[in-house]
């Protein structure tokens, strides 16, 4: 099965894979490029907690080594090795992770919440007088990149350009390499402007961190921070808003106060994590995984959404019961260090929309909602809505979000 089918229609595709193959299923990343989709909860934990056996270093990917996947492959931007924290293991990984962990700890979450409230309100104010809009194009797709842009010191006018580049990168389609090149070029301009020191934003924090020895390491660390946080946050916000519009149980509980926004966000993480499929781990020796003979250098894709359907661990619809036993943030040494700011951004964006657009109504048939093409992430293309028009509020002032330097 092509991996992209698991994001186009997760429920049907993942049910079929589980039925036919069990916890570890053969998939194609693109024609002729085979991999394993690891769907079992225990198997994903086994892989992610043993980096001495299952490496993140894509230079060990056998299909790259034998030339099956060439240097111009559209899979490259998401799967090729980068000299950053994602591609490192052991002590090198710990060294490159420290600046990110410390940058996340340095964030003032109250200031971040006020920033996201201001940005969210401003976006809603643009559509408020008309009483109609698109909660993806006019709202969810913009909030993370604008908020992250303020964190890293990006000119707001470049935010759309950065987002367009990342859209191409995450598609793993024909223009993925082009998107990646533009994405890195934009961030490199920003890093270069911070190398002399003095900037109080997140880019300045990373540029002055003692664990980052070169401009390239600073750039690649910023690449990780921005790419890992933006599209996942868009998907998280968009899916929560979609369920509020199309799922009567979900909408009734959150609008009636029986489900807090945090609980609603956790249900979405469990039910459909932003990264449905996460690349990749590579065995450092031949092994057996759930009775499958896995060869050294095979690509193991972490099926984060599939793990929620592992009936050996989870009962049916377990995500409706307030459990946080999901793998959306991964586990082990490479678990996401940005979960707290991501939650602040998503929670504030959803709460602001709920508060200012309380009578939202979907303006299309739910069956017409399409999704962006990507084998990795599932985000609705459009959520057209109507609501009672209102007069925009006065804009709030900007608030610094970083509160200290390394």
N, C-alpha and C positions, 0 to 999 in steps of 0.2 A: 504494500500500500504506500502511495506517496505520503510523506509526512505532512504536506500541506492540507491533506484531507482532514487531519485531526483538528485543525483550526477552523476549517470551513464549516464543519458540522461535528463538533466534539462528541455530543452524546451518542450519535449513531456510529461514528468511526471508532471511538474508543470502546464502545460496547462490543463491536465486531472484533476488534483486535484482542480484547480480553477473552472473548469466547473462542477465538480460533488459535490463539497463541499463549495465553496465560500472561505471567508477569513481565516477560521479555519478548518483544515482537520484532521481526525483521521489517524494516521500512526502507523507502528510497528517499534520499534528500533531494535528488534530482535524477533524471534518467541515467541509470548506470552507476549511481553513487549510493551504495548500500550502507546502512547503519542499523544499530539496535535501538529501539525505543524501550527504555526501562520504565515500566508502569507500576511495578510492585512497590508498596510503601517500604517494606523491609529492605528490598534490593536497592532502592534509592539511598536509604540511610547507610547501607553497607558501602556503597560507592563513595558517597560524599564525606564519610568520616574516616576514610582510609586513603589519603592522598599518596601514601607511599606505595600503594598498589594500583590506584586509579588516578592517573595524572591529569592536570588541567593543561599541560603543555602540548599544544596542537602540533608541534614539530615531531611528535611521536606518532601522528596519525598515519597509518600505513598507506592510505590512498593518496596522500600528499607525497609520501616517500617514493611510491612506485609510479607517480605521474598521472594516476587516474584523475585526480583533482589538480588542475593546472593553476598557475599563479593568477590568471585572470578570471577564475571561477567566481560567479556571483555569490557563492557560499563564503567566499573569503572574508568579507567584512565582519561576519558574525562568527566564523569558525577558525580562521587562520590565527596563528600565534601572534600575539602582541607582547612587547616587552613591558608588561604592566602586571598589576596584582592578579588579574584574572588568569594570566598565562603562567604564573609562578607557583611553585610548591615549596614546602618546608620553610627554612629560615629566610630565603629570599621573599617568599610570600608574606611572612610576618613583617619584614622590614617595609615592604611596599604598602602593607595594609595599615600600619600605624598612622601615617598621615591622614588617611581617610577616617579612621576611627576618631582621631583627635579633632579633625575638622567637624565631624558630626557632633561630637561632644561640645564643641565651641559655639554651636548654634543657640541662639536665644529663641526658644520655641514660642514664647508669647509674642515676640517681635515677628517671627515667621508667620504666626497665625494672623496678626494684624496686616502683614503684607499680603497674604493670600486673600483675606477679606477685602482689602482695598482693590486688588486686581479683579477678584470675582465680581464685586459690586460694579466696578467700572465696565466689565464685559456685559453684565446684565443690563446696565443702564443704556447701553447702545441699542439693545433690542426691546427694552421695556415700553417705550411709547407705541411701538407697532403691535404689541400683543402677540407676537409670533417670532420664531427664531429656530435655530438648529443647535441643540445642546452639545453637539460635537464641534462643528465648525466655528460656532460663535462662542463656545464656552470651554468644554473639557479639553479640546486640543490646544488651547492657548494657555490655560492656567499654569501647568507645570513648567513649560518653557519660559514663561514670563517670570515666574517665581524663582526658578533656577537661574535664569538670566540675571536677576537682581543679586542673587547670592554670589555669582561668579564675576559680576561686574560687566556683563555684556550689555552693549547698547541695545535698548528695546527695539530699535529699528532693524537689528540683525536677528531678532528672535525668530521671525517667520522663516528667514533663510536657513537658520540652524535647524528648525523643525522640518523643513522640506528635505534637507540633506539627510536627516535621520530617518525620515519616511522611506527614502530610497534604500538606505542602509539596511533597515529592518525587513524590507521586502524580500531580500535575497533574490531579487529579480535581475533583469538585464542591466539596469542602471545602478546596481548596488555599489559597485566599485567607484563610480562617479560620485555617488552620494557620500561614501566614506571619505573620499579625497577632499570634498568640499567641507565636510564636517570637521575633519582634522585641521584644514587650513584656517577655518574660522577660529577654532580654539587656539591654534598656534599663534595667530595674531594677538590674541588676548594674553597668552603666556608671555610672549615677547615683550609686551607692554608692561609686564609686572616684574621682570627680572631685576630691575634696579631697586626694588623694595619700596616700602612706604604705603602700599595699597592695603586697605583694611578688609577687603572682600575675600571670598573663599579662594580665589585664584592667587591672591597675594599671600594668603596663609600657606598654600601649597608651595608657592615659589620660594618661600623662606624656610621651608621645613628641612631640618638637618638630615632626614632619611632619604630625601630626594636629591640625588647628586648631580643630575644633569637637566638641561632644558627638556630633553626628550622624556625623561622620567616624569617631570612635572606635567608635560603635555599628556602623556599616556595615563597619568593618574586622573587628570581632568576629564579625559575621554571616558574613563570608567564612571566617574561620578555623574557626568551629564547623561551618557547613554543609558546607564542602568536605572536612572531615576525618572527620566522624562516619559518614555513610552509606557513604562509600567504604571506610572501615576495616571496617565491619560486613560489607559485601559481600566484601571481600578475605579476612577471617577465615572467614566462612561458606562461601565457595566452596572454600577450601583444605581445611577440615574435611569438606565434602561429598565432594570427590575422594578424600580418605583413606578414606572409607567405601564409595564406590561404584566406584572405578576401581582394579582390581587392580594394573595397572602402576604407577600413581602411588603407591598405598598400599605396594606391595612395595618400591619404591625408597626412599621416605622412612622407612619403618619398618626397613628393612634397612641404613640408613645410607649408601646409594649416592646419595641425593639429600638435600642439606642443606636445612634449613628455608628458608634464603634462596633456594636454587635452586627449591624448590617454590613459594615465593611469587612468584618471577619467572615461573615457568611459568603460574601463574594470571593474572598481569598480562597476559601475552601471549595466552593462550588465551581468557580472558574478563575483560577489565579491569573494575574496579568500575563505572566510568561507561561503559556500552556506547555511549551516544550523548551527546555533550556540546554544549549550546547555547552560543552560536551566534556566527557571524561574519556580517557584512553588507557586501557589496561597495559601495564608494564610487563606482563607475561601472559601466556595462554592460561585461561581459567575457565571455570564453569559458573554460570550465573543463572539460577532458577532452572537448572538442568539444560541450559543452552551452552554449547561449546563456543566460548568467546575467545577470539584470537588476539594476541598482542597487537596493539595499535588500532583495533576496531574503534569506531566512533560510537560512544554510548550517549544517547540523548536522554536527558532526564525528563520523563513524562509527568510533570507536576500536576497537571489536571487529571491525568489517568490515575495517579496514585489516590485521588479522592474517590475513585470507583473500585478500590481494592476491597472486595467483600470479606477478605480474610481479616481485615482490620476494622473496616467501617460498616455500620449498618446502613440501610438505604436512607437517603435524605438526612444523614447525620449532621450535615452542615446547618440544618434548621434549629439545632438544639444548643447553640451557643458554644460549641467546641472550637478550640484553637489548635486541634491536632492535625494541622495541615502542613504542607511542605512548601508553601508559596515563597517563603524567605530562604528556602533550602536549609541545610544543617551542616555542621562540621566547620572546618577551618575557613571555607569559602562562603559561609552564610552571610546574607546581605547585612552590611553594617549601617545601612541607611533606612532601616525600617521605621524609626521614630519620626524623622522629618517627613518621610513619605506619608505616614499616617496623618501628621499634622496638616499637610497639604491636601490630602484626599478628604479628611474629615471636614476641614474648613470649606472646601469647595462644595461638597454635598450639602452641608448645613446652610451655607449662604443661599444656594439655589432653592432649598426647601423653604427657607424663611422669606425670600423675596419673590419667589414664584410658586406660591402655595397652591394655586389651582391649576397646575400644569396638566395639559391633556396632549396625548400623542396625536399628531396630525397625519398619521399614515397607518396602514394596516401593519401590525407587528411582523407579519410574515414578509413584509417588504424591506425590513431592516437588513442591510448588507454589511459585510465585514471586509476590512482592509486585507489585501492578499499578503500573507506572511506565514511561513511554517512555524514561527516562534511565538507570536503574540496575537491575541484576538481582540480587536477593537472595532466597534461599530463605525461605519462610514458616516452615518447621518442619524440624528434623532430629531426630526421636525416636530415642533410643539406649538401649541397656542396657550394663551393665558390672558388674564385681565391686564390690559395696559396700565402702566403707572408712570408717574413723573420721576425722573432720575433723582437720586440723592446727591448731596454735595460731596465732592471727592475728599477722601481722607489723606493726611500727609504720609510721606514715606518714612519708614522706620528702619534703621540699621539692624541687620540680623546676626552678623558675626560679633561676638562680644569679647574676643581676646585673640592674641597671636601666639604661635608656638613658642 
